[in-house]
Amino acid sequence: MALERFIGIDLAWAHGGARARPNETGVAVIDGRGEVLDCDWTRGIDETAEWIASVATERASCLAFVDAPLVVDNPSGQRPCEREVGRRYGRWKVSANSTNTASPRLAGVLLLERLRAAGWRYDDGLGGPPDDGGALSECYPYTTLVGAPELGYPLRRPPYKRRPASVPTAQWRAVRAEVCDELIARLAGLATADPPLRLASHPVARALLDEPTPEAAGAYKHREDLIDALLCAWTASLWARHGLTRCQVLGPGESDVRHPGDGVATIIAPARPEQRRDAAGR
C-alpha cells in the first residue's frame, strides 16, 4: 500500500514516574496533499501510543517520524548520529543533545518498544524511504529548519527555543514570540511546496496562524510542541516524496557496527548540498 499518512511526534523525552506527570507531547498527522488530518497534545507513552493507533487506522499506509532518540545502545557519550548533527549542521548553529543508556530520559526507546508490539517496525533509513507503511524513524526539527530551503533559514537556525547570548534575558520572551510568529508564517508558506503542508486545513493548526504567540513560558511551550510535531510530519512526507535527493541519513560510518535485525541509530535530516557528508569532507 502506498504511503498516504505522515505522522509527526514531538515526544517529551522524560516519561514520568510515580511523582511526576509527563510533559506534553505534540502530535500531528498529515496526508500527501498536506492536509492536517489531526493535531493535538498527549501526555506519556500510553496516551501517545493510543493517539497513534487512532490516526493510523490503516498502519500499512503510514510513516511516522519522531523527535526523540529511538535506538540507544551506546553506554556513554553521544550516539554517532548525534555527533553527525554537529558536524553537518554546526555551521547553522544546530547540534544535538547527548544520549546513551545511562540517560534518564529515554521515552523514545519505550515508545518504540510499545509500537513494535503493536506491529510497527523501526526503519533506520539506510536503504532509503520505505516501500510500505508501518515504519517509525527518528528526525530532528532543527535540521529540517536549516536543511529545507523552502523555510528560508540559509545561515542559522531561528532562535525560537534557546536564548542567544546576544539577547538580554529581560527581552527574551518577547523576542522568542516574535521569532516564533515568523516561523509559523514560513510554515504557512509550505502550502505551495512539494510536498505541501497546509496549516489552515485544521482548526488547531490554523490557530497557530490566527493567534499571536504567547510570551508566558507554559503557553509558549504548548505551542512550540505542536509546531515541532508538524515539522516532524512534514519531514516524513519530504522523505517519502524525495528520499535521498533532499535528505541525508545521519548515523554510522562504514566501519561502525550495524545491527540489521534491529536497525541502527540514525537521524533522517533534510539537507542542502553543503550540509552533506561529501561536502563536509568526512
N, C-alpha and C positions, 0 to 999 in steps of 0.2 A: 504494500500500500504506500502511495506517495506521501511525503511529509506535508501535512496540512495545518498543524498547530505547533506553535513555538512558545514554550513555557519559560518564564524567567523568574528566578528565585533569588532575592537578596537576603540570604539566610543569616539570622543572628547566630554568631559563632558559638556563643555560650548557650547551653541547652537547659540551664536552670538546675535547681536541686531542691532539697527539702525546704530551704528557707528563701529561695529566690524564684521570682516569677520570670520566665523567659522574656527577653526583649522582643520587640516586634520584628517580624519578617515581612518584607514586601513581596508580593506575588502578582504575576501578570501572565496573561496568555493572549497571543495574537494569532491571526491566521495569515495565509500567504498574501492577502491583499492589504495587510497592515491593519486590519480592523482589530480593535481591542475587544476581545470577547468577554474578558473579566479581568479585574484587578482589585486587590484588597490587601489586607494585612492579617497575618496569623501569629500565633504565639506557640512556640515549642514544636518539637518533632511531630507529635501526634496531629495537631491541627494542620501543620504544613502538609503532611502526607495525605490527610483527608481532603484538603483542598485540591491537591494534585489529582487525586483519584476522581474528584468531582468534575474536573475540566478535561481530564484525559479519558473520556468515556470510550474512545477507540484508541488505546495506547499505541497501536501499530502506526498511527498517523502523527505521533507527537515526538518532538525533540525538546529536551529540557536542558537549559543552561543555568548553572548555579554559581553564585558569587560566594564561595566558601571552599576550603580545602576538602576534597572528597577522598583522595587516596593519600595516606600519610604513613610511610614506613621507615622514615629516617629517625634514628634515636636522638639526634641533636642537630643544631644548626638549621639552615634553610633547605627546603626541597630544591632540586635543580631548576624546576620551573619558576620558582620564586627568584632565584638568582638571575635567571634569564630575563625576567621582567626588568630588573635594574639595568642589565647590560643593553637591552634593546630599546628601552623607553626612558632610561635615566636622563637623557638629554631633554626630555619633555617633563622632567620633574615627577616621574612616575616610578615608584618602587613598590615592593610587596613586603608584607609582614612575614616574619619567620614562623614556620610551623614544623613541629616534629612530634614524635609520640609522647613526649613529656609535656606538650602544650595542654593547658587546661580547657581550651575552647575548641572542641572538635565535633561540633554539631553536624558538620557536613559529612563526617565519617558515619555518624549514626543515621543520618538521613539516607545515605547511600545503602546502608545495610537494610533499612526498612523498605526502601523501594525495590531493592533486589529481591526481597522476599515476596514482593507483590508482582514480580515479573519484569521489572525494568533491568537494564544492563548498563554498566559503565562503559563509555566509549572515550578512549584517550585521544582520538582524532588523528593518530599517526597514519592511518590508512585513508585519510580524507573524510568528507562528510558521510554519514551512514546512508545506506541504500533504503533502509526502512526505519520505522519509529521504535519507540520504547527505549530510547537511548538517553543517557544522562552524562553531561560533560561539565567541566569547570571553566569559568570565564572570569574576567576582572573588568568591571565597567570603566576604570580609568584608562585601560589600554584601548577600549572602544572609543572613548572621547578623543584621544590624540591619534589613534590609528585609522579612524574613518574620516576621510577628507570632507564628507558631507556635513560634519558637525563644526568644521571651521576652527579647529584648535591646532594650527600648524607648528606653534612654538613651544607651548607648555600647557599643562592641564589647567582647567579652571579651578580656582580655589573655593569650591563650594563645600568642602569638608574641613580641610586643615588650614589653620590661620598662617599666612605667610609672615615672615619676620617683619616685612615692610608695613604691615597693617597693625596699628596700635590696638591693644586689647579692647579698649573702650569703644572702638569703631567697628570691631569685627562682626558683630551680629548684623548690623545694617549693611555692611559691605557684602557679607555672605548672602543675605537675602537678595540683594541686587544681582549678584553673580548667578544665583540660582534661577531668578526670573529670566535672565539672559539665556541660560542653558535650556530652560523649558521652551523658550521661543525657538531655539535652534532645533530642539526635538520636534516641535511642530512643523518645522521645515522639511522633516523627513516624509511628510505626506506625499511628496512627489519624488521621493528617492527610489532606488532599485536595490533592495526591496523597500517598500514603504512602511511607515509607522504613522497611524492616523489617531492622534491623541483625542481629537474631537469626537471619535466614534463611540465613546463610552462615558457615561456621566462622571464616574470617579476620576478617570484620566482627564476629562475635559475641565474638571475643577482646577487642575494644575494651571490651565490657561486662564480661567475666569477669575481666580482668586489670587491676590498677591501673596508672595511667600512670607510666612510669619517669621518674626525675629526670635520669639521665645524658643528656648532650646528643645523642649519636648515636642512642640508642634512642628518645629523645623525638621527634627529627625524623622518624624512621622512622614513628612512629605519626601524627604530625601530617600527613605527606604523604598517608596513607590517608584520614584524616578529611576533608581538603580535596578529595580525589578524590570521595568520597561526596557531599560538599556540591555539587560541580560536577554530578554525575549527577542529584541531586535537583532542582537548579536547572533543568536541561534538561527534566526531567519537569514541573516547575511551569510553565515557559514554554510547553511543548506543551499543557498542560491548560488554563491560564488566560490565556496571552498577555498583552496589554497591560492587562488589568484588574488583574493582580497584578505585572507587571513593567514596566520602562521601558527604552528603548534610549538609552544614553549615547553621545554622539558629536557629529556635526557640527550646526551651526546651519543655518538656512535659507539663509544667504548663503555657506556653505562649499562648496568644490568636492567633488563626488561623482564616483565612477567606477563607473557602472552595470555595466560588464562584470566588474570585479574585486571590487566591493563596497568599502565604506569602513570604516575602523577604528571599531569600536563595542564597547561592553561591555553585555551584556544583564544587567540587575540587578533583583532583586525590590525593590519599593518600597512603602512606606507612603504614604498620601496627602500627608503633609507633606514627603516627600522628592522629590516630582515637580517637574518644571520649572515648572509654573504656580504651585505653592506657593512656590517659591523666588523667583518674580518675575522670572525671566530665562531 
